[in-house]
Amino acid sequence: MIANPQPQKMSIEQYLDWEPLQEYRYEYVNGKVFAMTGGTIPHNDIALNIYRALYPHLRARGCRINVADVKVQVNLNSPYYYPDVVVSCDSRDLNARKFIQYPKIIVEVLSPGTEAKDRGEKFAFYRNMPSLQEYILVESEKISVEFYRCGEGRMWLYSPYTIGEDIIIESVDFSCGIDSIYEGVSFDIEK
């Protein structure tokens, strides 16, 4: 498929019509579109490990979990992002076809090229979503997971996890060993 030329600026409606016709995924922020970059194999393995660990637990709770190719509408005006993993337990999202609007949990797997955006711009937008309870950052080049949990008055509480610990996702009453998130992931420098 040949991608249509990327417009300089577009409305949300134009973006939502244009993007499904493209060969690649594009995030949308304030009228501009940004092509998504490809991830590494460890990045993909980590996202899939999170999905595999959470799926049986969430299905029993009536929640949905999606990986990578599902965008989140942060608010009605902008932006639209593609998190690595998104969980929604809101009935309005259960049959969504184009995007998730009421995420409870968003996970970003960090890479050197995306870490600053995931920690900065994306978190700044995400934390204004009333439905979001936990924002989870997972390192792809070492074993480290960071949780930001929404507390009282929209204050965000920070919890780091590392080797040998159990991670706790409070909003869905789930825990697992950090080793299951990194199962099969190699940190050797290979091409």
PEURFEN-V501482 format. One record per backbone hydrogen bond with DSSP energy under -0.5 kcal/mol. NH is the residue of the N-H (numbers start at 1). CO is the residue of the C=O. E is the energy in kcal/mol with one decimal. If there is no record, write none. Layout:
NH & CO & E
NH & CO & E
This chain:
3 & 1 & -0.5
7 & 5 & -0.6
10 & 31 & -2.2
15 & 11 & -2.5
16 & 12 & -2.9
17 & 13 & -1.6
18 & 14 & -2.9
19 & 15 & -3.0
21 & 18 & -1.5
22 & 19 & -1.9
27 & 34 & -2.8
28 & 80 & -2.3
29 & 32 & -2.7
32 & 29 & -1.8
34 & 27 & -2.6
36 & 25 & -2.6
44 & 40 & -2.1
45 & 41 & -2.9
46 & 42 & -2.5
47 & 43 & -1.9
48 & 44 & -2.5
49 & 45 & -2.4
50 & 46 & -2.2
51 & 47 & -2.1
52 & 48 & -3.0
53 & 49 & -2.2
54 & 50 & -2.3
55 & 51 & -2.9
56 & 52 & -0.6
58 & 54 & -2.7
59 & 55 & -2.7
60 & 56 & -1.3
61 & 58 & -1.0
62 & 59 & -1.3
63 & 58 & -2.2
64 & 88 & -2.9
66 & 86 & -2.5
68 & 84 & -2.0
69 & 67 & -3.1
71 & 69 & -0.5
71 & 98 & -0.5
72 & 81 & -3.3
73 & 100 & -2.8
74 & 72 & -0.9
74 & 79 & -2.4
75 & 79 & -0.6
79 & 28 & -0.7
80 & 28 & -2.7
81 & 72 & -1.9
83 & 81 & -0.6
84 & 107 & -1.1
85 & 107 & -1.8
86 & 66 & -2.3
87 & 105 & -2.7
88 & 64 & -2.1
93 & 90 & -2.0
94 & 90 & -0.7
96 & 93 & -1.8
100 & 71 & -2.5
104 & 87 & -3.4
105 & 87 & -1.7
106 & 134 & -2.1
107 & 85 & -3.0
108 & 136 & -2.7
110 & 108 & -0.6
110 & 138 & -3.0
114 & 111 & -1.2
115 & 111 & -2.4
118 & 114 & -2.7
119 & 115 & -2.6
120 & 116 & -2.1
122 & 117 & -2.7
123 & 118 & -0.6
124 & 120 & -2.5
125 & 121 & -1.8
126 & 122 & -3.4
127 & 123 & -2.5
128 & 125 & -1.5
129 & 126 & -2.5
130 & 128 & -0.6
132 & 129 & -1.0
133 & 104 & -2.8
134 & 104 & -1.9
135 & 148 & -2.8
136 & 106 & -2.9
137 & 146 & -2.9
138 & 108 & -2.4
138 & 136 & -0.5
139 & 137 & -0.5
139 & 144 & -2.7
140 & 110 & -0.8
144 & 142 & -1.0
145 & 161 & -2.2
146 & 137 & -3.0
147 & 159 & -2.8
148 & 135 & -2.3
149 & 157 & -2.8
150 & 133 & -2.7
151 & 155 & -4.2
154 & 151 & -1.3
155 & 152 & -1.7
157 & 149 & -3.4
157 & 155 & -0.5
159 & 147 & -2.3
161 & 145 & -2.9
165 & 162 & -2.0
167 & 176 & -3.0
169 & 174 & -3.3
170 & 168 & -0.9
172 & 169 & -1.1
173 & 170 & -1.3
174 & 169 & -1.9
176 & 167 & -1.7
178 & 165 & -2.8
180 & 177 & -1.5
181 & 177 & -0.7
181 & 178 & -0.8
182 & 178 & -1.3
185 & 182 & -2.2
190 & 188 & -1.2
